[in-house]
């Protein structure tokens, strides 16, 4: 009986660690990560930022460069806590340098026909740190 436990416990630990090591996948303009999907037209609920001031670590405002393929870290500004509990409508998902992103705009700004703020979300980081609701619709 003890021998069986010695075999079962390491196997269970290995399978659990493999499940935790899941990576995002981009297929047919949809990013899937931890049973959540992100695609153009999907609404995403923003929760609270994960830094000490409740600002976001994995959600950003887009700065000067509007061309996604050419933006640098200097073009991204951490999303402030002002956006907490808001919703974003995704208009594009993509992979850039091995990371997966969703780009969109604040739904309240879209509904008011006001100029909208472009927001970029690092999907893996935002889900892992609970900055966004994983499955709104």
C-alpha positions in Angstrom: 0.0 0.0 0.0 2.8 2.4 0.8 4.5 1.7 -2.5 1.3 2.6 -4.4 1.2 5.9 -2.5 4.9 6.6 -3.4 4.0 6.2 -7.1 0.6 8.0 -7.1 1.7 11.2 -5.3 4.5 12.1 -7.7 2.3 11.4 -10.7 -0.5 13.7 -9.3 2.0 16.4 -8.5 3.4 16.2 -12.1 -0.1 16.4 -13.7 -1.0 19.4 -11.4 2.2 21.3 -12.4 1.6 20.6 -16.1 -2.0 22.0 -15.7 -0.6 25.2 -14.1 2.0 25.6 -16.9 -0.7 26.1 -19.6 0.2 28.7 -22.2 -2.1 30.9 -24.3 -2.9 29.7 -27.8 -3.9 31.9 -30.8 -6.0 30.1 -33.4 -8.4 31.6 -35.9 -8.3 35.1 -34.4 -9.1 33.7 -30.9 -6.7 33.5 -27.9 -7.5 30.7 -25.5 -6.0 30.6 -22.0 -7.2 28.8 -18.9 -10.6 27.9 -20.3 -11.2 31.6 -21.3 -11.4 32.8 -24.9 -10.7 36.3 -26.2 -11.8 37.5 -29.7 -13.0 40.6 -31.5 -16.4 41.6 -30.2 -16.1 40.0 -26.8 -16.7 42.2 -23.7 -14.2 41.8 -20.9 -14.8 42.9 -17.3 -11.9 44.8 -15.7 -11.5 44.1 -12.0 -8.8 45.8 -9.9 -5.2 46.5 -10.6 -2.6 44.2 -8.9 -0.1 46.8 -7.8 -0.1 48.4 -4.3 -2.1 51.5 -5.6 -4.7 49.3 -7.4 -3.2 50.4 -10.7 -2.9 47.7 -13.4 0.2 45.8 -14.1 -1.0 43.9 -17.1 -3.5 46.4 -18.7 -2.2 49.5 -20.5 -3.3 52.6 -22.3 -1.8 53.0 -25.8 0.3 56.1 -26.2 1.8 57.7 -29.3 2.1 54.7 -31.7 -1.2 53.5 -33.1 0.4 50.7 -35.2 0.3 47.6 -33.0 3.2 45.9 -34.7 5.6 48.8 -34.1 4.7 49.8 -30.5 7.3 49.6 -27.8 7.1 49.5 -24.0 7.4 53.3 -24.1 4.1 53.5 -26.0 2.2 51.7 -23.2 1.1 53.3 -19.9 -0.2 51.3 -17.0 -4.0 51.6 -16.8 -5.0 53.5 -13.7 -7.4 52.4 -11.0 -9.9 54.8 -12.5 -10.8 52.1 -14.9 -11.5 49.5 -12.2 -14.8 47.5 -12.6 -15.2 48.9 -16.1 -15.8 46.9 -19.3 -13.7 46.7 -22.5 -15.0 45.6 -25.9 -12.1 43.7 -27.7 -11.5 44.7 -31.3 -8.4 42.7 -31.9 -6.3 39.8 -30.4 -2.7 39.1 -31.5 0.7 37.7 -30.5 3.7 39.9 -30.2 7.2 38.6 -29.2 5.7 35.5 -27.6 3.0 37.3 -25.5 -0.7 37.4 -26.3 -2.7 40.6 -26.2 -6.2 41.9 -26.6 -6.8 45.4 -27.8 -10.0 47.3 -27.3 -11.8 50.3 -25.9 -13.9 51.2 -22.8 -17.5 50.3 -23.5 -18.8 53.3 -21.6 -16.8 55.6 -23.9 -18.1 53.7 -27.0 -21.7 54.0 -25.8 -21.4 57.7 -25.2 -19.9 58.2 -28.7 -16.9 60.0 -27.1 -13.4 59.6 -28.4 -12.3 56.2 -27.0 -9.1 55.3 -25.2 -7.3 52.3 -26.7 -6.5 49.7 -24.0 -4.2 46.7 -24.4 -4.3 43.7 -22.1 -1.6 41.2 -21.6 -4.0 38.2 -21.5 -1.8 35.7 -19.5 -0.6 38.3 -16.9 -4.1 39.8 -16.4 -5.8 36.5 -15.9 -3.0 35.1 -13.6 -3.1 38.2 -11.4 -7.0 38.5 -11.5 -7.0 41.9 -13.1 -9.8 40.9 -15.5 -12.8 38.6 -15.2 -11.9 35.5 -17.1 -15.3 34.7 -18.7 -17.8 37.5 -19.0 -19.7 36.1 -22.0 
